[in-house]
Amino acid sequence: MGAIIRCEPGGSSVTTSGVSSLKGEEVWATDLRASASLLIAALSANGRTVINDIHHLERGYEGVVEKLTACGARIRVSH
């Protein structure tokens, strides 16, 4: 999505550098926290983002798509 992310030696920390704007991409949600983070990033990104494997998101946040759509987000779920 455009951010610069570096894993520090030893794998105990990550350094990120911001960009002026994120861009839409195809991404995969591997767990609940990743799903939520990707959804927030997608909502702020320019362009279309496809989040694959959203079952964690749907189980962990009841009605999240409906709630965000009610706030003006453009979200389409296809199974």
PyMOL commands that set and color helices and strands:
alter all, ss='L'
color gray80, all
select helices_A, chain A and resi 32-44+55-60+64-70
alter helices_A, ss='H'
color red, helices_A
select strands_A, chain A and resi 4-7+14-17+26-28+50-52
alter strands_A, ss='S'
color yellow, strands_A
deselect
rebuild
show_as cartoon
